[in-house]
């Protein structure tokens, strides 16, 4: 299967839908469905504008995997609402969004859009593995810049980054990355690791911001080259840079596994073909009536049928 594959960072998109669509959009019983309807409108627009042949809604089966936390305990720690022993921690999510997530999942399943989450992994890892296995071009739709690391012109992998809704997207290829960050897709993970990311609880290397990280990568090639230079008194690193990198070595040794998305997730066998007709018409009709999905669902179904 070599047609264009579109991979949705589903949580990223339904969060954007939730905050972008008024909570006055409600089901007949008064329950807000702004995230549900907003996501359906997003998918409709994406399919209309980009015409993928295959589509996967990638899910966070575990938004904060233990294997990442074991390496960097601060990873997403500030977003934990409640910790659970032996189960994924509970993420801080707006009260009126949480009940909409099962509705989103049920609607996607009834429509027939492939939905994949794998225990112990984030949606990013599912996306990374699908992208690694793809035989044709890939569009990754996400509001998370972490996935820029997957951009690869040679393989036709790009990121569609929403700037305003999904009607205005930044089509992110290697030229865009070099212009904005001075790196290609492969170098973006090293840049993010060095710079750090407060939103994910990644400390980075003290005193090394985005521009310095990009300059170091240009000078020394990659993270390994930078750390080799830190241990070489003859390298052209400044004394303060050498000191900071040396002090950060314990972080730098474990951070790549945390920052880089996995490419070897055990994916289930799924039919990724874009559905032309609903998989479960009766179930979908019931969901549409119960949750008042109205025009949002009908527009998507019309687009899929075309």
C-alpha positions in Angstrom: 0.0 0.0 0.0 1.8 3.1 -1.2 -0.9 5.8 -1.2 -0.6 8.8 1.0 -1.0 7.9 4.7 -2.3 10.5 7.1 -1.5 10.1 10.8 -3.5 12.1 13.3 -2.1 13.0 16.7 -5.7 12.7 17.9 -5.4 14.1 21.4 -3.5 17.1 20.1 -6.4 17.8 17.6 -9.3 17.2 20.0 -7.7 19.5 22.6 -7.5 22.2 19.8 -11.1 21.5 18.9 -12.1 21.8 22.5 -10.5 25.2 23.0 -11.4 26.4 19.5 -15.1 25.5 19.4 -17.5 27.2 21.9 -18.7 25.0 24.7 -22.2 26.1 23.8 -22.1 23.4 21.2 -24.0 20.7 23.1 -25.9 17.4 22.8 -29.6 17.3 23.2 -29.2 16.5 26.9 -27.0 19.6 27.4 -23.6 17.8 27.5 -20.9 19.8 25.7 -19.7 18.1 22.4 -17.5 20.9 21.1 -14.4 18.6 21.0 -16.4 15.8 19.2 -17.9 18.0 16.6 -14.7 20.1 16.2 -12.6 17.0 15.6 -15.1 15.7 13.0 -14.9 19.1 11.2 -11.1 18.9 11.4 -11.0 15.5 9.8 -13.5 16.5 7.1 -11.3 19.5 6.2 -8.1 17.5 6.2 -9.5 14.8 3.9 -11.0 17.4 1.6 -7.8 19.4 1.4 -5.1 16.7 1.3 -6.9 13.6 0.0 -5.1 10.8 1.8 -5.8 7.2 0.7 -5.2 5.9 4.3 -5.9 7.5 7.6 -5.1 6.5 11.2 -6.3 8.2 14.4 -3.3 7.6 16.7 -4.1 7.6 20.4 -2.3 7.9 23.7 -2.8 4.5 25.4 -0.3 5.9 28.0 0.4 9.6 27.8 3.3 9.4 30.3 5.0 6.0 29.9 6.8 4.6 32.9 9.9 3.8 30.9 10.3 7.5 30.1 9.6 8.6 33.6 12.1 6.1 35.0 14.8 7.9 32.9 13.7 11.5 33.5 11.3 11.7 36.6 10.2 15.2 35.7 8.8 14.1 32.4 5.3 15.6 32.2 5.2 15.5 36.0 3.4 18.9 36.2 0.5 17.6 34.2 -0.3 14.7 36.5 -3.7 14.9 38.1 -3.4 11.6 40.0 -0.8 8.9 40.1 -1.7 5.2 39.7 0.4 2.2 40.7 0.6 -0.2 37.8 -1.6 1.8 35.5 -1.1 5.0 33.5 -1.2 8.2 35.5 -4.2 10.4 35.1 -3.6 13.6 33.1 -5.1 17.0 34.0 -7.9 17.4 31.5 -10.7 20.0 31.5 -13.8 18.5 33.2 -16.0 18.9 30.2 -13.5 17.4 27.8 -12.9 14.1 29.6 -16.5 12.7 28.9 -16.1 13.6 25.3 -13.1 11.3 24.6 -15.1 8.0 24.7 -17.7 9.6 22.4 -14.9 10.5 20.0 -13.6 7.0 20.1 -17.0 5.5 19.5 -17.7 7.8 16.6 -14.4 7.1 14.9 -15.0 3.3 15.3 -18.5 3.5 13.9 -17.3 5.6 10.9 -14.6 3.1 10.3 -11.5 5.3 10.7 -8.7 3.2 12.0 -7.9 4.1 15.6 -4.7 2.8 17.2 -3.3 3.1 20.7 -0.7 0.7 22.1 -0.3 0.0 25.8 2.8 1.6 27.3 3.2 4.1 24.4 2.2 7.6 23.5 0.5 8.5 20.2 3.8 10.0 19.1 5.4 6.5 19.2 2.5 5.0 17.3 2.9 7.7 14.7 6.7 7.2 14.6 6.2 3.5 14.0 3.6 3.9 11.2 5.9 6.5 9.6 8.9 4.1 9.8 7.0 1.3 8.1 5.3 3.4 5.4 6.0 2.6 1.8 4.6 5.9 0.5 4.3 9.6 1.5 3.1 10.4 5.0 1.3 13.5 6.4 1.5 13.8 10.2 -1.1 16.2 11.6 -0.2 17.5 15.0 0.1 20.6 17.1 3.2 19.1 18.8 6.5 20.2 17.4 8.2 17.1 18.9 7.1 15.3 15.8 9.2 17.5 13.6 11.9 15.0 14.2 10.1 12.6 11.8 10.2 15.0 8.8 12.1 13.3 6.0 12.0 14.8 2.5 13.6 11.7 1.0 10.7 9.5 2.2 8.0 12.1 1.7 7.2 12.5 5.4 6.0 15.9 6.4 4.2 17.5 9.4 1.0 19.5 8.9 1.1 21.8 11.9 -2.1 23.8 12.6 -1.6 27.5 12.8 -5.3 28.3 13.0 -7.8 25.4 13.2 -6.8 23.0 10.4 -7.7 25.4 7.6 -4.3 27.1 8.0 -1.6 24.6 8.2 2.2 24.9 8.1 3.4 22.3 5.7 6.6 21.4 7.5 9.3 19.9 5.4 13.1 20.0 5.8 13.3 23.4 4.1 11.0 24.9 6.7 12.9 23.3 9.6 16.2 24.6 8.3 14.8 28.1 7.9 13.2 28.1 11.4 15.6 26.0 13.4 18.7 25.4 11.4 18.3 21.6 11.5 16.7 18.9 9.5 14.2 16.4 10.9 16.9 14.1 12.2 18.6 17.0 14.0 15.4 18.3 15.6 15.3 15.7 18.4 18.9 16.7 19.4 17.9 20.4 19.3 14.9 19.7 21.5 16.9 17.6 23.9 19.6 20.4 24.3 17.1 23.2 24.5 14.7 21.5 26.8 10.9 21.7 26.9 9.1 23.0 30.0 5.8 21.8 28.7 7.1 18.2 28.8 9.2 18.6 31.9 12.5 18.3 30.0 15.2 20.4 31.7 17.6 20.6 28.7 21.2 21.8 29.2 21.4 24.9 31.4 22.4 28.0 29.4 21.8 26.4 26.0 18.8 27.8 24.2 17.4 27.1 20.8 19.9 29.2 18.8 22.9 28.0 20.7 21.8 24.4 20.3 21.4 24.9 16.5 24.8 26.5 16.3 26.4 23.6 18.2 24.7 21.1 15.9 25.9 23.0 12.8 29.5 23.0 14.2 29.7 19.4 15.5 27.1 17.5 13.5 25.0 15.8 16.1 24.6 15.2 19.8 27.4 12.6 19.9 29.7 15.1 18.2 28.8 17.8 20.7 29.5 15.6 23.7 32.8 14.4 22.2 33.8 18.1 21.8 32.8 18.7 25.4 35.4 16.1 26.4 38.1 17.5 24.1 40.0 20.4 25.5 41.1 21.4 22.0 37.6 21.8 20.6 36.2 25.3 19.9 33.6 25.1 22.6 33.7 28.0 25.0 34.8 27.1 28.6 31.2 27.8 29.9 29.7 25.6 27.2 32.1 22.8 27.9 31.4 23.1 31.7 27.6 23.0 31.2 27.7 20.1 28.8 29.9 18.1 31.0 27.7 18.8 34.0 24.7 17.8 32.0 26.2 14.5 30.8 24.0 12.3 33.0 20.9 13.9 31.5 22.2 13.8 28.0 22.9 10.1 28.3 19.3 9.2 29.0 17.4 11.9 27.3 17.6 10.6 23.7 15.4 7.6 24.6 12.9 10.0 26.2 12.9 12.7 23.5 13.0 10.5 20.4 9.8 8.8 19.4 9.8 5.0 19.2 9.8 3.4 15.8 9.3 -0.2 16.9 5.9 -0.2 18.6 4.1 -3.5 18.2 1.2 -2.2 16.1 -1.9 -4.3 15.7 -3.2 -5.3 12.3 -5.6 -2.6 11.2 -7.3 -1.6 7.9 -5.9 1.9 7.3 -7.9 2.5 4.1 -10.0 5.6 4.2 -13.6 4.4 4.7 -16.1 5.3 2.0 -19.2 4.1 3.9 -19.6 3.8 7.7 -18.5 0.5 9.3 -21.5 0.5 11.7 -24.3 2.6 10.1 -26.9 1.7 12.8 -24.5 2.4 15.7 -23.4 5.7 14.0 -27.0 6.8 13.6 -27.6 6.2 17.3 -24.5 8.1 18.3 -25.4 11.0 16.0 -28.9 11.3 17.5 -27.8 10.9 21.1 -24.9 13.4 20.9 -26.4 15.8 18.3 -23.5 15.5 15.8 -25.6 17.0 13.1 -23.8 18.7 10.2 -20.3 17.9 11.4 -20.9 14.2 11.0 -22.9 14.5 7.8 -20.2 16.7 6.1 -17.5 14.1 7.0 -19.6 11.2 5.7 -20.3 13.1 2.4 -16.6 13.8 2.0 -15.6 10.2 2.7 -18.2 9.0 0.2 -16.6 11.2 -2.6 
